[in-house]
Amino acid sequence: MTKFKDEFVWGTAASSYQMEGGAMDQGRGDSVWDMFCRQPGLVRDGSSGMVACDHLNRYQDDVKMMADLGIQAYRLSVAWPRIFPHGTGTVNQQGLDFYDRLIDSLLAANIDPWITLFHWDFPTALYDQGGWRNRDSADWFADYAQLITEKFSDRVKNWFTLNEPQCFLGLGHQTADHAPGLKMTFEKVLQASHHSLLAHGKAVQAMRASAKGTINIGAAPVGLVTYPVNDDPRLVEAARAATFDIKNLDCFSNTWYADPMLKGGYPEDGLKLFEQFLPDIRTGDMEIIHQPLDMYGVNIYSGTPLQLNDAGEPEVVNLVGCGRTTMDWNVTPECLLWGPKFFYERYGLPVVVTENGLASCDWVHADGEVADPGRIDYVRHHLQNLRQAANNGVDVAGYFYWSIMDNFEWAHGYQQRFGLVHVDFDTQKRTPKQSAYWYRDVINSSGDIL
């Protein structure tokens, strides 16, 4: 095979807090990101998602633009506090109506909506009750998941529970770089992590029970990839081991989240390393977390290269002069060859790259165009590697570029531009970048022009 399979999904992605705006409109409740942004100095440019891309009011034009750019699928997230302003209890009908209209608009434009239930905008009302630190959070989330599934599963077939638990737990609860801005003890961080995994499991149960048709469910964790610089079998195995090892007292690993979801237990090396910090794991917890899933969603932006030294031992390559994005991430396209391979071989599920992309220095030039050849080159080489993974036998089901348009990039505010479409945040004018038109051509050719 020299191309992606016929049913391969070509998409783009975004999230509610980064896109929608209308933080105080149409009955929406407060989120931890609203709370975080109100505290001076935590967001680099002092901004917030209060307005963001004003997608709440401009979604019809945005959907038309996506259709004009040939997008086949759009991964969006639902804002929990837009549905339950207090996290639980009274449902905000205006919130449901917005997503009803958005989903119908996407379908009318032949764009398949893929829904992520949690992309970090946790309701402040529930945070005040302990948030993920409270074991009840699993039930709060499951109730929310059930309602959304009941409402939209007649039209939405593909679902993700949690986006990047490594980030909302590690950056949000351990280092305080993200909302809710906590620096908890590692024992409390692991307890919150365990509760989020319980929330995933209970949500999947609720979704299966309430779906109006056959649905596909996954999660979308960070993909931390170590890859070999050549095909030496010793090096490949060393890179595989490094991809799945747990080495540090932090949240940034693959297996601490994926193994419970897909293998039914925490990994042994993590249990040993974290021994004195382990959470309260009750009888039946792992069975709840370990629910059948249909796909392995994963967000991969970069990777760590490994080589063998003169003694035949694996060591990390020092990438002197490597290409860098404005997020200061190395440009390493091989991550989309080896990452999907390793995840597919370990977990046996079709792999969906739920996020991949780069932030770059983009502005509207004097001719009215946004030239971003670096983005085109980045995506081309990553997709070429992803196609090679498919050629090598990996079941690669789809690719979602992050993101459809420039938006609120969390603690960076509006200083980082990931979009295929440029957004002037003063006027809200959208200008498709050259990469958007290039990606349209890639989609139209099913990747043949790569």
C-alpha positions in Angstrom: 0.0 0.0 0.0 1.4 3.4 -1.0 -1.4 5.6 0.3 -3.8 6.0 3.2 -6.8 3.6 3.3 -10.0 4.8 1.6 -11.9 5.4 4.8 -9.0 7.5 6.3 -10.4 10.6 8.1 -9.0 14.0 7.3 -9.8 16.5 9.9 -9.0 19.5 12.0 -9.5 20.1 15.7 -10.2 22.8 18.3 -11.7 23.1 21.8 -14.6 25.0 23.4 -12.7 27.3 25.7 -10.1 28.2 23.1 -12.7 28.9 20.4 -16.1 29.7 21.5 -15.9 32.9 23.6 -19.2 33.9 25.1 -17.9 32.9 28.5 -20.8 34.8 30.2 -23.4 34.3 27.5 -26.3 32.0 26.8 -26.4 30.7 30.3 -22.9 29.3 30.5 -21.4 28.8 33.9 -17.8 29.6 35.1 -14.9 27.3 34.4 -11.6 26.8 36.1 -10.0 28.5 33.0 -12.1 31.6 33.5 -11.0 31.5 37.2 -7.3 31.1 36.2 -7.4 33.9 33.6 -8.8 36.3 36.2 -5.7 36.0 38.3 -3.0 38.6 37.1 0.2 37.2 35.6 -0.9 33.7 35.0 -1.6 34.1 31.3 1.4 35.6 29.5 -0.4 38.4 27.6 -3.1 38.9 30.3 -5.8 37.6 28.0 -8.6 35.1 28.5 -11.0 33.0 26.5 -13.8 35.4 27.3 -14.2 36.2 23.6 -11.6 34.0 21.9 -12.6 33.4 18.3 -16.2 34.3 19.0 -17.1 31.0 17.5 -20.3 31.0 19.6 -21.7 33.7 17.3 -19.7 33.0 14.1 -20.0 29.2 13.9 -22.0 29.3 10.7 -19.4 31.3 8.8 -16.7 29.1 10.4 -18.4 25.9 9.2 -18.8 27.3 5.7 -15.1 28.2 5.7 -14.2 24.6 6.8 -16.4 23.2 4.0 -14.7 25.5 1.5 -11.3 24.2 2.7 -12.4 20.6 2.1 -12.4 19.5 5.8 -14.0 16.1 6.2 -14.2 16.0 10.0 -14.1 18.5 12.8 -13.0 17.5 16.3 -14.8 19.9 18.7 -15.3 19.8 22.5 -18.4 20.5 24.5 -18.0 23.0 27.3 -19.2 21.2 30.4 -20.3 24.5 32.2 -22.2 25.6 29.1 -24.4 22.5 29.6 -24.4 22.4 33.4 -23.6 25.9 34.7 -23.2 24.5 38.2 -21.5 21.3 37.0 -24.5 19.2 37.9 -28.3 19.7 38.4 -30.1 22.2 36.2 -29.4 21.8 32.5 -28.8 24.9 30.4 -31.0 24.5 27.3 -29.3 27.3 25.5 -26.1 25.4 25.7 -27.6 22.3 24.3 -29.2 24.3 21.5 -25.9 25.8 20.5 -24.3 22.4 20.0 -27.4 21.2 18.3 -27.1 24.0 15.8 -23.3 23.5 15.4 -23.6 19.8 14.8 -26.5 20.2 12.3 -24.5 22.9 10.5 -21.5 20.6 10.2 -23.5 17.7 8.9 -25.2 19.9 6.4 -21.8 20.9 5.1 -20.7 17.2 4.9 -18.3 17.6 7.8 -18.4 14.8 10.4 -18.4 16.1 14.0 -16.2 14.2 16.5 -16.9 15.2 20.1 -14.5 15.5 23.0 -16.4 15.6 26.3 -13.6 17.2 28.4 -11.0 19.6 27.0 -10.1 21.2 30.3 -13.0 23.6 31.1 -14.0 22.1 34.4 -17.0 23.8 36.1 -15.8 26.1 38.8 -18.8 25.2 41.0 -17.5 21.6 41.1 -13.9 22.7 41.5 -15.1 24.4 44.7 -16.3 21.0 45.8 -12.9 19.5 45.3 -12.8 19.0 41.5 -10.9 16.0 40.4 -9.6 15.6 44.0 -13.1 14.6 44.9 -14.0 10.9 44.1 -17.5 12.1 43.3 -16.1 13.8 40.2 -16.3 10.5 38.4 -20.1 10.5 38.9 -20.4 14.1 38.0 -18.6 13.5 34.7 -20.6 10.3 33.9 -23.9 12.2 34.4 -22.7 14.9 32.0 -21.4 12.3 29.5 -24.8 10.5 29.6 -26.8 13.7 28.8 -24.5 14.7 25.9 -24.7 11.2 24.5 -28.4 11.0 24.8 -28.7 14.3 23.1 -26.3 14.0 20.2 -25.5 10.3 19.6 -28.2 10.2 16.9 -25.9 12.3 14.8 -22.4 12.0 16.3 -20.7 8.6 16.0 -17.1 9.3 17.2 -16.4 10.4 20.8 -13.5 11.0 23.1 -13.8 11.2 26.9 -10.7 13.1 28.2 -8.2 15.2 26.4 -4.6 15.1 27.6 -4.9 14.1 31.3 -1.2 14.5 31.5 -1.7 18.2 31.0 -4.8 19.1 33.0 -3.4 17.0 35.9 0.3 17.6 35.6 0.3 21.3 34.5 -3.0 22.1 36.3 -2.5 20.3 39.6 1.3 19.7 40.1 3.1 22.6 38.5 0.4 25.3 38.5 1.2 26.3 34.9 -2.4 25.7 33.8 -5.8 25.9 35.4 -6.8 25.4 38.2 -3.3 26.5 39.1 -2.5 24.1 41.9 0.8 22.8 43.3 -0.4 19.7 45.1 1.6 16.9 46.7 2.3 14.1 44.3 0.1 11.8 46.4 -2.9 14.2 45.8 -2.0 14.5 42.1 -2.2 10.7 41.7 -5.5 10.7 43.6 -6.9 13.3 41.2 -5.5 11.2 38.3 -7.2 8.1 39.6 -10.5 9.9 39.9 -10.2 11.2 36.3 -9.6 7.6 35.1 -12.7 6.5 37.0 -14.6 9.4 35.3 -13.4 8.0 32.0 -14.6 4.5 32.8 -18.0 5.5 34.2 -18.5 7.9 31.3 -17.9 5.1 28.8 -20.4 2.9 30.6 -23.0 5.7 30.6 -22.3 6.4 26.9 -22.7 2.8 25.9 -25.9 2.5 27.8 -27.5 5.7 26.5 -26.3 5.9 22.9 -29.0 6.0 20.2 -26.9 4.0 17.8 -23.5 2.4 17.4 -20.8 4.8 18.6 -17.0 4.7 18.7 -15.3 5.8 21.9 -11.7 6.6 22.8 -9.6 9.0 24.8 -7.1 11.6 23.6 -4.0 11.5 25.8 -0.7 13.1 25.0 1.6 10.8 23.0 5.1 11.0 24.4 7.2 9.3 21.7 10.9 8.2 21.8 12.0 7.0 18.4 15.1 5.2 17.0 17.3 7.0 14.5 17.6 3.8 12.5 16.1 0.3 12.2 18.6 -1.5 14.3 16.5 -4.0 16.3 18.3 -3.2 19.5 17.6 0.4 19.1 14.0 -0.1 18.1 13.4 -2.1 21.3 15.2 0.5 23.4 13.0 3.3 21.9 9.9 1.2 22.5 10.9 0.7 26.1 11.6 4.4 26.6 8.2 5.3 25.1 6.4 3.2 27.7 8.7 3.6 30.7 7.8 5.7 33.7 10.9 7.5 35.0 9.8 10.6 36.9 7.5 11.7 39.7 5.2 13.5 37.4 2.2 13.0 35.1 4.0 12.9 31.8 4.0 9.3 30.8 1.8 7.2 28.4 1.1 4.1 30.4 -0.1 5.5 33.7 -3.3 6.5 31.8 -3.5 4.2 28.8 -2.7 0.9 30.6 -5.6 1.2 33.1 -8.0 2.1 30.3 -6.8 -0.6 27.9 -5.0 -3.3 30.0 -6.9 -3.1 33.2 -4.1 -2.1 35.6 -1.5 0.4 36.4 2.0 -0.4 34.9 4.4 -2.2 37.2 7.2 0.3 36.9 4.9 3.2 37.8 3.5 1.3 40.8 7.1 0.7 42.0 8.3 4.2 41.4 5.2 5.8 42.9 4.9 3.3 45.7 4.8 5.8 48.6 2.4 8.1 46.8 -0.2 5.7 45.4 -3.9 6.7 45.5 -6.7 5.0 47.2 -7.6 2.3 44.7 -10.8 0.5 45.8 -12.1 -2.9 44.9 -13.7 -2.7 41.5 -12.0 0.5 40.4 -9.8 -1.0 37.8 -12.8 -2.9 36.3 -14.7 0.4 36.0 -11.7 2.1 34.3 -11.1 -0.8 31.9 -13.9 -0.4 29.5 -13.9 -1.6 25.8 -12.6 1.2 23.5 -12.8 1.4 19.8 -9.8 3.6 18.9 -6.6 5.0 20.4 -6.7 8.8 20.0 -3.4 10.4 20.6 -1.9 14.0 20.4 1.6 13.9 19.0 3.6 17.0 18.2 7.2 16.0 18.7 9.5 13.1 19.7 12.8 12.3 21.3 15.4 10.6 19.1 17.4 7.7 20.5 20.7 6.3 19.2 23.3 3.7 20.2 26.6 5.0 21.5 30.0 3.4 20.9 29.3 1.0 23.7 26.1 -0.2 22.1 24.0 1.5 24.7 20.9 3.7 23.9 21.2 7.4 24.5 19.2 10.5 23.6 20.4 12.4 20.6 21.3 16.1 21.3 19.5 17.8 18.4 21.8 20.7 17.9 20.4 23.2 15.4 17.1 21.2 15.0 14.1 23.0 13.6 12.0 24.5 16.3 8.4 25.8 16.5 7.6 29.0 18.4 6.5 26.7 21.3 10.1 25.7 21.4 9.3 22.2 20.4 11.7 20.2 18.2 10.5 19.4 14.6 10.8 15.6 14.5 8.5 14.1 11.9 9.6 10.6 12.7 7.3 10.8 15.8 4.3 10.0 13.5 6.0 6.9 12.2 7.1 5.3 15.5 4.5 6.7 17.9 1.5 5.1 16.1 3.5 1.9 15.6 4.4 1.6 19.2 0.8 2.5 20.4 -0.8 0.1 17.9 1.4 -2.8 18.8 0.9 -2.3 22.6 -2.9 -1.6 22.6 -4.2 -3.2 19.4 -6.6 -0.4 18.5 -6.9 1.7 15.4 -4.8 4.9 15.9 -6.3 8.3 15.4 -3.9 11.2 15.5 -6.3 13.6 17.3 -3.8 16.5 17.3 -0.6 17.3 15.4 0.6 20.7 14.2 2.8 23.6 15.0 2.8 27.2 16.2 4.6 29.6 13.9 5.2 33.3 13.3 2.2 34.1 11.1 0.8 37.4 10.1 -1.2 38.9 7.2 1.3 40.1 4.6 1.0 43.3 2.5 -0.6 41.3 -0.3 -3.3 40.0 2.0 -1.9 36.5 2.2 -0.5 34.5 5.1 2.5 32.7 3.8 3.4 29.8 6.2 5.7 27.5 4.2 7.1 26.1 7.5 3.7 24.7 8.5 3.3 23.1 5.1 6.7 21.5 5.3 6.0 20.3 8.9 2.6 18.7 8.1 3.9 17.2 4.8 6.8 15.4 6.5 4.7 14.3 9.5 2.0 12.9 7.2 4.6 11.1 5.1 5.8 9.4 8.2 2.2 8.6 9.3 1.6 7.1 5.8 4.7 5.0 6.2 3.4 3.7 9.5 0.2 2.7 7.7 2.3 1.0 5.0 4.1 -0.9 7.7 0.9 -2.4 9.0 -0.3 0.1 11.6 -4.1 0.6 11.4 -4.0 4.4 11.1 -7.6 5.6 11.0 -7.4 9.4 10.8 -5.5 12.7 11.3 -6.7 15.9 12.8 -4.6 19.0 12.3 -4.4 21.3 15.4 -6.0 23.6 14.9 -8.5 24.9 12.3 -7.8 28.5 13.3 -5.6 30.5 15.6 -7.1 30.6 19.1 -6.5 31.0 22.8 -3.4 29.0 23.5 -3.9 28.5 27.3 -1.2 30.1 29.4 0.4 31.6 26.3 -2.8 33.6 25.5 -2.9 34.7 21.9 0.9 34.7 21.5 1.0 31.3 19.7 -0.7 30.7 16.4 -1.4 27.0 15.5 -4.2 27.6 13.0 -4.6 26.8 9.4 -6.6 30.1 9.4 -5.3 33.4 10.7 -7.5 35.2 13.1 -7.3 39.0 13.7 -8.4 39.1 17.3 -9.3 42.8 17.1 -11.7 42.4 14.2 -12.3 38.6 14.2 -11.4 38.5 10.5 -10.5 35.0 9.3 -7.8 34.7 6.7 -7.0 31.1 5.5 -3.2 30.7 5.4 -1.4 29.1 2.4 -1.2 25.9 4.5 -5.1 25.8 4.6 -5.2 25.6 0.8 -2.4 23.2 0.6 -4.1 20.9 3.2 -7.3 21.1 1.1 -5.3 19.8 -1.9 -3.9 17.0 0.3 -7.4 16.0 1.4 -8.7 16.1 -2.2 -5.9 13.9 -3.3 -6.4 11.5 -0.3 -2.7 12.3 0.5 -1.4 11.3 -2.9 0.3 14.7 -3.4 2.4 14.4 -0.2 
